[in-house]
Amino acid sequence: MIEIKQLNTDRKSLSKFVKFGIDLYKGNEFFVPPLVIDELATLDPSRNPAFDFCEADYFMAYRDGKPAGRIAAIINHQVNESSGEKAARFGFIDFIDDEDVSRALLTAVEVWAKAKGMKKVIGPLSFTDLDKEGCLIEGFDQLSTMATIYNYPYYSRHIEKLGYKKESDWVEFLIAIPDSIPEKHLRIAEIVKKKFGLRVVKYTSRKKLKDDYGRKLFHLINDAYKDLYQFSRLSERQIDKYIDEYLNLLDLDLVTLIVDSADELVGVGISMPSMSRALQKSKGRFFPLGWYHLLKGLKGKNDRVDLLLVGIRPEYQSKGVNALLFVDLIPQYQKKGFKFAESNPEMETNAKVQNQWEAFNPKLHKRRRSFVKHL
């Protein structure tokens, strides 16, 4: 017997929701658990500023009284207003390999969406683009990252069987760190510096970085990403949250800003040491010893770096400005002992981004998909 229960948004209920999504992958060497406190904050309407323009409900499936699946039903009204669509999203979806369970979960979202006047359901998507998105369909034997979803191979089969079709794919590349900066990038970097009056800015103080460019950094991301699939523009309250919570964690050696002659921000590249193994060892928790593994992941020896955010102002895109990022960051990667970089998800149609990896012998090692069903 399958039973679907709608959850409250108190900490106890949300903790059950998060716990299921971790426990399902116990013993899986490729799954990377989320940091539980971050996941709880994302799901809590009182703590996530995305709820200024989103609404959501959470459901859990039980089979014979035992937890068997979970799903979030989400509407991003900001995206719907800009696109003119009436779309609901499903996200945070996890379930055992049981078609009755997956059917019950997605049916719950579809019923919820219809009741709110929505005409289609898409997913897996979360609240905004800086959250995790996409169902993994290739690369199940590859280590996940802190910024991406890992799921079992049977997920896409279940989703498609319920009438969902491909809407969009993301691809991910594993990029070998070169022994030296490619000559091509050195040459292009010099050309664009002179042509546009650009320069690289580095910081040694997180406070000064935040004061000088914290808000401008996220405004640039809004402009650079505005044409991407299902993009949700970051609000000022969201920007405040990201500045306070995430800029404090960064290794400033791995943050590159590009500015013009008026010190206006033109481009940004933010990366950080891979936290995948650290999160696995911590099981997503700070206590009792999770903090030690997470700190070691940030400061200890690591052969992999995650490319978290790369953004170039639209009027400077496809003009070689990203060469300045490579020229600055490659020596930092070498110095810190990184051998590989994870691109993290990029739209399969985003040739501008994918072309920049050509000189680095990239390996396409993961693919993920969003699905759509018209109601």
Buried (B, 14 or more C-beta within 10 A) or exposed (E): EBEBBEBEBEEEBBBBBBBBBBEBBEEEEBBBBBBBEBBBBBBBEEEBBBBEBBBBBBBBBBBEEEBBBBBBBBBBEBBBEEEEEBBBBBBBBBBBEBEBBBBBBBEBBBEBBEEEEBEBBBBBBBBBBBBBBBBBBBBBEBBBBBBBBBBBEBBBEBBBEBEBEEBBBBBBBBBEBBEEBBEEBBEBBEEBBEEBEBBBBEBEEBEEBBEBBBBBBBBBBBBBBEEBBBBBBBBEEBBBBBBEEBBEEBBBBBBBBBBBEEEEBBBBBBBBBBBBBBBBBBBBBBEEEBEEBBEBBBEEEBEBBBBBBBBBBEEBBEBBBBBBBBBBBBEBBBEBEBEBBBBBBBBBBBEEBBEBBEBBEBBBBBBBBBBBBEB
